[in-house]
Amino acid sequence: MLVRLENVLLGLGALAVILLGVLIAGNVVARAAFGTSFPDSVIMVRELMVAAILLPLAAATAQRAHVCVEFISDRMGPRTKSWLIVLGSVTGLLALTPLLYAGWRELMSNWASGSFYFGDLGLPKWPGRLLFLIGIGACWLRLAELAIRDTRTILRGDAVDDKHTFTEAE
């Protein structure tokens, strides 16, 4: 279930990148050819950036594809390295928890007040807040799953494979 959600979010993140390219290129052409730009294009770019960055975050976490420095941990034993991987997941959970809380509060505030961006189109603020919450929430769920799975692996006496990726069958 989580893998399917991550694949959908990854696809939506890719779509956001494509839309960003089309919007920015279209804006440049419109400005050069017609001396005008798309209305509220800066706001749309800002909101699409949230989707492009945060929606694929859970998929990157599942692939263990985050940037990491291993020159010290590679010199440690497999058990110690495994516990460091779990510590990294738990630290990520702790770091994302206040962001989830703040994102939820911001979404509810924007939804209740009906706030919008002041521009030609009057775009509502809540969709970007929702995308933020979905992206961070999916990443939090994947980190929690990794922390539990990796802890079980260590307690069984095995080492955590930090190069391992997850599929639906697991």
C-alpha contacts under 8 A as a table, 3 or more apart, distances in Angstrom:
res1	aa1	res2	aa2	distance
1	M	4	R	5.27
1	M	5	L	6.38
1	M	168	E	7.29
2	L	5	L	5.08
2	L	6	E	6.12
2	L	142	R	7.50
3	V	6	E	5.01
3	V	7	N	6.15
3	V	59	A	7.73
3	V	166	F	7.72
3	V	167	T	6.67
3	V	168	E	5.80
4	R	7	N	5.06
4	R	8	V	6.25
4	R	168	E	7.54
5	L	8	V	5.16
5	L	9	L	6.16
5	L	138	A	7.96
6	E	9	L	5.04
6	E	10	L	5.93
6	E	56	P	7.03
6	E	58	A	6.00
6	E	59	A	5.13
6	E	138	A	7.41
7	N	10	L	4.93
7	N	11	G	6.14
7	N	59	A	6.93
8	V	11	G	5.11
8	V	12	L	6.21
9	L	12	L	4.97
9	L	13	G	6.03
9	L	55	L	5.09
9	L	56	P	5.71
9	L	59	A	7.91
9	L	135	G	7.72
10	L	13	G	5.01
10	L	14	A	6.25
10	L	55	L	6.17
10	L	56	P	4.42
10	L	59	A	6.59
11	G	14	A	5.06
11	G	15	L	6.17
11	G	56	P	7.90
12	L	15	L	4.91
12	L	16	A	6.13
12	L	51	A	7.46
12	L	52	A	7.74
12	L	55	L	7.04
13	G	16	A	5.01
13	G	17	V	6.40
13	G	51	A	5.57
13	G	52	A	4.36
13	G	53	I	6.99
13	G	54	L	7.66
13	G	55	L	5.39
13	G	56	P	5.72
14	A	17	V	5.08
14	A	18	I	6.36
14	A	52	A	6.59
15	L	18	I	5.04
15	L	19	L	6.11
15	L	52	A	7.90
16	A	19	L	5.01
16	A	20	L	6.01
16	A	48	L	5.61
16	A	49	M	7.39
16	A	51	A	6.13
16	A	52	A	5.24
17	V	20	L	4.98
17	V	21	G	6.31
17	V	48	L	7.49
17	V	49	M	7.71
17	V	52	A	5.63
18	I	21	G	5.13
18	I	22	V	6.25
19	L	22	V	5.05
19	L	23	L	5.89
19	L	48	L	7.73
20	L	23	L	5.13
20	L	24	I	5.99
20	L	45	V	6.19
20	L	48	L	6.57
20	L	49	M	7.70
21	G	24	I	5.30
21	G	25	A	5.90
22	V	25	A	5.22
22	V	26	G	5.76
23	L	26	G	5.12
23	L	27	N	5.96
23	L	41	S	7.27
23	L	45	V	7.60
24	I	27	N	5.03
24	I	28	V	6.22
24	I	41	S	7.94
24	I	45	V	7.83
25	A	28	V	5.12
25	A	29	V	6.21
26	G	29	V	5.12
26	G	30	A	5.97
26	G	38	F	8.00
27	N	30	A	5.07
27	N	31	R	6.01
27	N	37	S	5.29
27	N	38	F	5.88
27	N	41	S	7.56
28	V	31	R	5.13
28	V	32	A	6.10
28	V	37	S	7.52
29	V	32	A	5.12
29	V	33	A	5.78
29	V	34	F	7.89
30	A	33	A	5.26
30	A	34	F	5.30
30	A	35	G	6.55
30	A	36	T	5.82
30	A	37	S	5.56
30	A	38	F	7.50
31	R	34	F	5.59
31	R	35	G	4.44
31	R	36	T	4.64
31	R	37	S	5.25
32	A	35	G	5.76
32	A	36	T	7.84
37	S	41	S	7.58
38	F	41	S	5.50
39	P	119	G	7.58
39	P	120	D	5.91
39	P	121	L	6.88
40	D	43	I	5.33
40	D	44	M	6.35
40	D	119	G	5.98
40	D	120	D	6.32
40	D	121	L	6.63
41	S	44	M	5.01
41	S	45	V	6.04
42	V	45	V	5.14
42	V	46	R	6.19
43	I	46	R	5.09
43	I	47	E	6.25
43	I	117	Y	7.82
44	M	47	E	5.16
44	M	48	L	6.02
45	V	48	L	5.09
45	V	49	M	6.07
46	R	49	M	5.21
46	R	50	V	6.81
47	E	50	V	5.35
47	E	51	A	6.84
47	E	128	G	5.39
48	L	51	A	5.07
48	L	52	A	6.06
48	L	128	G	7.87
49	M	52	A	4.94
49	M	53	I	6.04
50	V	53	I	5.43
50	V	54	L	5.80
50	V	55	L	7.73
50	V	128	G	6.88
50	V	131	L	7.00
50	V	132	F	6.37
51	A	54	L	5.50
51	A	55	L	5.32
51	A	128	G	7.68
51	A	131	L	6.04
51	A	132	F	7.16
51	A	135	G	7.69
52	A	55	L	6.23
52	A	56	P	7.13
53	I	56	P	6.47
53	I	57	L	6.92
54	L	57	L	5.15
54	L	131	L	7.74
54	L	132	F	6.49
54	L	135	G	4.79
54	L	136	I	6.62
55	L	58	A	7.13
55	L	131	L	7.22
55	L	132	F	7.72
55	L	134	I	7.16
55	L	135	G	4.38
55	L	136	I	7.75
56	P	59	A	5.36
56	P	60	A	6.33
56	P	135	G	7.22
57	L	60	A	5.12
57	L	61	T	6.19
57	L	135	G	6.56
57	L	136	I	7.55
57	L	138	A	7.87
57	L	139	C	5.93
58	A	61	T	4.93
58	A	62	A	6.14
58	A	135	G	7.10
58	A	136	I	7.82
58	A	138	A	5.55
58	A	139	C	4.01
58	A	140	W	7.68
58	A	142	R	6.14
59	A	62	A	5.03
59	A	63	Q	6.28
59	A	139	C	7.78
60	A	63	Q	5.12
60	A	64	R	6.12
60	A	65	A	5.16
60	A	66	H	6.57
61	T	64	R	4.83
61	T	65	A	6.09
61	T	66	H	6.59
61	T	139	C	6.83
61	T	142	R	6.90
61	T	143	L	7.16
62	A	65	A	7.62
62	A	142	R	6.53
62	A	146	L	7.88
62	A	165	T	6.27
62	A	166	F	6.26
63	Q	163	K	7.76
63	Q	164	H	7.07
63	Q	165	T	4.72
63	Q	166	F	6.78
64	R	162	D	6.70
64	R	163	K	6.75
64	R	164	H	7.45
64	R	165	T	6.94
69	V	72	I	7.67
70	E	73	S	5.10
70	E	74	D	5.57
71	F	74	D	5.64
71	F	75	R	7.14
72	I	75	R	5.59
72	I	76	M	7.16
73	S	76	M	5.21
73	S	81	K	5.98
74	D	77	G	7.85
74	D	81	K	7.51
76	M	80	T	6.26
76	M	81	K	6.05
77	G	80	T	5.44
77	G	81	K	6.08
78	P	81	K	5.04
78	P	82	S	5.94
78	P	159	A	5.71
78	P	160	V	7.62
79	R	82	S	5.00
79	R	83	W	6.35
79	R	154	I	7.20
79	R	158	D	7.87
79	R	159	A	5.82
79	R	160	V	7.94
80	T	83	W	5.16
80	T	84	L	6.27
81	K	84	L	5.01
81	K	85	I	6.32
81	K	160	V	7.93
82	S	85	I	5.11
82	S	86	V	6.49
82	S	150	D	7.57
82	S	154	I	6.95
82	S	159	A	5.82
82	S	160	V	5.05
82	S	161	D	7.80
83	W	86	V	5.04
83	W	87	L	6.11
83	W	151	T	7.80
83	W	154	I	7.66
84	L	87	L	4.86
84	L	88	G	6.13
85	I	88	G	5.04
85	I	89	S	6.43
85	I	150	D	7.94
85	I	160	V	7.72
85	I	162	D	7.46
86	V	89	S	5.08
86	V	90	V	6.21
86	V	146	L	7.69
86	V	147	A	5.33
86	V	150	D	6.32
86	V	151	T	6.68
87	L	90	V	5.11
87	L	91	T	5.99
88	G	91	T	5.06
88	G	92	G	6.12
89	S	92	G	5.03
89	S	93	L	6.26
89	S	143	L	5.48
89	S	144	A	7.20
89	S	146	L	6.85
89	S	147	A	5.55
90	V	93	L	4.97
90	V	94	L	6.24
90	V	143	L	7.37
90	V	144	A	7.45
90	V	147	A	6.43
91	T	94	L	5.07
91	T	95	A	6.13
92	G	95	A	5.01
92	G	96	L	6.08
92	G	140	W	7.77
92	G	143	L	6.99
93	L	96	L	5.23
93	L	97	T	6.07
93	L	140	W	5.91
93	L	143	L	6.32
93	L	144	A	6.82
94	L	97	T	5.38
94	L	98	P	7.59
95	A	98	P	6.65
95	A	99	L	7.37
96	L	99	L	5.07
96	L	100	L	6.15
96	L	136	I	6.96
96	L	140	W	6.55
97	T	100	L	5.11
97	T	101	Y	6.33
97	T	140	W	7.70
98	P	101	Y	4.98
98	P	102	A	6.03
99	L	102	A	5.09
99	L	103	G	5.81
99	L	136	I	7.56
100	L	103	G	5.02
100	L	104	W	6.04
100	L	133	L	6.32
100	L	136	I	6.54
100	L	137	G	6.60
101	Y	104	W	5.18
101	Y	105	R	6.26
102	A	105	R	5.11
102	A	106	E	6.06
103	G	106	E	5.10
103	G	107	L	6.03
103	G	129	R	6.60
103	G	130	L	7.97
103	G	132	F	6.92
103	G	133	L	5.59
104	W	107	L	5.13
104	W	108	M	6.13
104	W	133	L	6.63
105	R	108	M	5.22
105	R	109	S	6.04
106	E	109	S	5.07
106	E	110	N	6.09
106	E	129	R	6.89
107	L	110	N	5.22
107	L	111	W	5.97
107	L	126	W	5.76
107	L	129	R	5.29
107	L	130	L	6.27
108	M	111	W	5.03
108	M	112	A	5.94
109	S	112	A	5.27
109	S	113	S	6.06
110	N	113	S	5.29
110	N	114	G	5.63
110	N	115	S	5.39
110	N	125	K	6.41
110	N	126	W	5.51
111	W	114	G	5.20
111	W	115	S	7.20
111	W	126	W	5.86
114	G	124	P	7.10
114	G	125	K	7.94
114	G	126	W	7.98
115	S	124	P	6.13
115	S	125	K	6.08
115	S	126	W	7.75
116	F	122	G	5.89
116	F	123	L	5.43
116	F	124	P	3.98
116	F	125	K	4.98
116	F	126	W	7.98
117	Y	122	G	5.48
117	Y	123	L	5.42
117	Y	124	P	6.15
117	Y	125	K	6.39
118	F	121	L	7.94
118	F	122	G	5.62
118	F	123	L	7.65
119	G	122	G	5.28
119	G	123	L	7.48
124	P	127	P	6.92
125	K	128	G	6.12
125	K	129	R	6.84
126	W	129	R	5.01
126	W	130	L	6.04
127	P	130	L	5.01
127	P	131	L	6.22
128	G	131	L	5.08
128	G	132	F	6.22
129	R	132	F	5.05
129	R	133	L	6.24
130	L	133	L	5.06
130	L	134	I	6.11
131	L	134	I	5.12
131	L	135	G	6.07
132	F	135	G	5.28
132	F	136	I	6.13
133	L	136	I	5.30
133	L	137	G	5.71
134	I	137	G	5.03
134	I	138	A	6.00
135	G	138	A	5.38
135	G	139	C	6.32
136	I	139	C	5.13
136	I	140	W	6.09
137	G	140	W	5.01
137	G	141	L	6.23
138	A	141	L	5.12
138	A	142	R	6.27
139	C	142	R	5.10
139	C	143	L	6.13
140	W	143	L	5.11
140	W	144	A	6.15
141	L	144	A	5.11
141	L	145	E	6.18
142	R	145	E	5.01
142	R	146	L	6.06
143	L	146	L	4.99
143	L	147	A	6.05
144	A	147	A	5.13
144	A	148	I	6.25
145	E	148	I	5.25
145	E	149	R	5.97
146	L	149	R	5.06
146	L	150	D	5.75
147	A	150	D	5.29
147	A	151	T	5.99
148	I	151	T	5.20
148	I	152	R	6.21
149	R	152	R	5.20
149	R	153	T	6.22
150	D	153	T	4.93
150	D	154	I	6.26
150	D	160	V	6.07
151	T	154	I	5.15
151	T	155	L	6.13
152	R	155	L	5.06
152	R	156	R	6.16
153	T	156	R	5.22
153	T	157	G	6.69
153	T	158	D	5.49
153	T	159	A	6.63
153	T	160	V	6.48
154	I	157	G	5.13
154	I	158	D	5.18
154	I	159	A	5.79
154	I	160	V	6.81
155	L	158	D	7.31
161	D	164	H	5.40
166	F	170	E	6.57
167	T	170	E	5.78
